[in-house]
């Protein structure tokens, strides 16, 4: 019973943190507009030239998969983890009838690793599908007389 209440508490905490991060859309929009150091406009990622802390490296590795989830990614991740814990508890208590907690803890870890690799593979497939079209659009813009930078920004807006 204590295990279930801890899981519910963790889920509520994750929902609270996810809601807190989406505080004010106006502030978010204005911060995006006023920032002049947009990483999309830089040719070299200067942040990669200095040492980063471990948690920032992990977050940088997870960001492509999180971006694939779209809006409310925190809620989707929390729901997935809760479902994986429930599957682990069900498998442990009903099917295998083992009285240990390692299986309910192992299911979410393995499930998150599987989901992360699946999202990265899906992202790569989408890139490989859309990249030839982006190249065609860029070559058409260059052939029409645009500069390389203008054609790249045109592809960024339209592709």
N, C-alpha and C positions, 0 to 999 in steps of 0.2 A: 504494500500500500504506500509506503514511504517512497519507493522507487517511482511510482506513477505520479505522486504529487510533485516530486522533484522534476520529472519530465514536463508536467504541466507548467510549473514555475519557469523552467527554461524557455518553453514555448512562449509564454506571456512576456518574458523579458525580451525575447527576440522580436516579437510584434511591437513592443514599446519602442525598441531601438530603431526598427524600420520606420515607424510612424514619425519619430523624432527627426530622422534624417530628411524627410520630405516636408520640412517646416513651411516655407513660404516660396511659392513659385515666382513671385515678383522679384524677390531678392536673388533667387537663383538665376533668373533671366538677366537681371542687371549686372550681376557678377560676371556672367559669361560675356556680356557686351563690352564691359569696361576693361577686361583683362587684355593686355597687349601681348603677353607671352603665351600665345596659344600654341600648344604642342603640334597642332596640325600645320602651322605655318613655318615651323622650324625645320631646317634641313637635317640638323644633327640634334639628337636628344642629349642635351648637356647633363641631364640628371643621371644618365648612365655612366658618366665619367668619374663619379665619386662613389665611395663605399656607401651601401645602404644597409639598414638594419634588416635582420632576418624576417621580421613580420612584414616589412615593406616589400621584400623580395617575394614572399609568399603571396601577398596581395596583388603584386604585379603579375604573377603567374596565373592567378585566379581571375583577374579582370576580364580577359576575353570570354571566358565561360559565363561570367556573371552578366556581361553585356548581351550575350546571346539570349538570356532569359527575358530581357526587356523590362518593362515597367513592373514594379512591385516584386523585384527579384528576391528581396529579403523574405517576403511572405512565401514565395514559391520554395525557396530553400528551406525555410522553417517547416513548411508542410511536408516536404519530401523527407526531411530528417525525422519528423514525428511518425510518418508512415513507415519508414524503415525501422524505427525503434519498435513500433507496434508489430511489424512482421517478425522482428527478432524475438520479441516476447512471446508471440503466438507460437512460433516455431519451437522455441525453447520449452514453453510450459505445456503445450498441447501435443505437438507432434513428437518431440524427442524426450520430453519429460526429464530434462536435466535441470538440477537445482543450482545452477551457477549463473552469474551475470555476465560472463564473457561473451556469450552469443548475442544478447541484445545490444551489447556495446560494439561488437564486431560488425553487425549488419549495417549500421549507419556509416561506419568508416568505409567499408567496402562499397556500399551503395554510392557514397559521395565520390569515391575514386572512379567508379564506373561511370557515373553521370558526368563528371568533369571530362573524362576522356571522350565520352560520346558527344558532348557539346563541342569540344575542340575539333573532333572529326567532322561534325556537321558544319561548323564554321569554315573549315578548310574546303569542304565540298562546295559550299555556297561561293567561296572565293574563286575556286577553279571554274565554276559555272559562269560567274559574272565577269571574270577578268578578260576573256576575249572580247566581250562586248565593249568593255571600257577601253581596250586598246583600239578597237575599230572607231569608237567615237573620238578618241584622241587623235588618231591618224587622219580622220576626216577634218577635224578642226585645224590641224597643222597644214593639210593640203589646201584648205580654204584660205590660208595666209595668216593664221593666228600664230603667236609665239608659243614656245613650249610651255612656259609658265601659265599663259592664258588657257591653253588647251588642257593642262592638268587641272586648273581650277574649274574649267567648264565640266570636265569629267566628274570632278568631286561634287559639283552641284547637281548634275543630271543622272549620274549612274548609281 
